[in-house]
Amino acid sequence: MAKQFTAVYKKRRKWYLGWVEEIPGVNTQGKTLKETKKNLKEALRLVLETNRLLNQKEFAKGKVIKEPLSVSLR
């Protein structure tokens, strides 16, 4: 299932910076915009995967309710 996020890019001297607007901590850099885009996708995948694994460990012993959550942003 593909999810959509907002990627933000900014050129700073010889480097491109990139981050995901909706998730603090997902950021990267690259020498080209193409490299930065690739790095940002990988950073986002790693953060989401890590968060999922940490939550599985934390709540493995107790009963939890998990369900999809949708919000509309203005």
N, C-alpha and C positions, 0 to 999 in steps of 0.2 A: 504494500500500500504506500503510495507516494504521498508525502506531505509537503506543503509549500511554506517556505520561509522567505524573509526579505534579506537579501545579501546587499551589503553596502561596501563600496570600494572607494579608495582615495589614494591618489598618487602623492607620495612624500619623498621628495628628492629622487633617488634612483630606485625606490622600492614602491610597490603597491601594497596597501594595507587592506584587509578585508575582514568583515565581521558580520554576524547574524544579528539583526536588529531585535528579534524576539527573545534571544537566549543569551544572557550575559556569560562571558567566558569563552564563547565560540569565536575565535579570531585567529588571524594568520597573516602572513606576508609572503611576497614573492617578487622576483625580479621582473616578471611580466604579468600582465593581467590574466593571461591564460593560466599561468602557473598558480597565481593567487586563487583563482576560481577553483582549480583542482584541489589545492590545499584546503580551502574552506569547506568543500564538500566532505573531505576526509575528516577534518576537525569536527564537523557537525555529526557525522556518523559515529565517531569515537565518543563524543560527549553523550549522545543519546544512548549508545550501547552501554557505556559505563554507568550512567544513571539507572538504566533498566536493571543491570546486574546488582548494583548496590541496593536497589529496592527489593529485589528478589531475596537477597540475603537477609535484609532487615526484617522482612515480613514473612519469612518462610515458615515460622513456627505458629503464627497466629492466623486467625481468619480475617481476610480482607475482602473488600468489595472493589472490583475493578470494572470500569465501564468507559466507553468512549465519551469524550467531552468536546462539544462544539460551541464556539462562541462567535458572535458577529462583531466585527470591529468597525467603528465609524471612520 
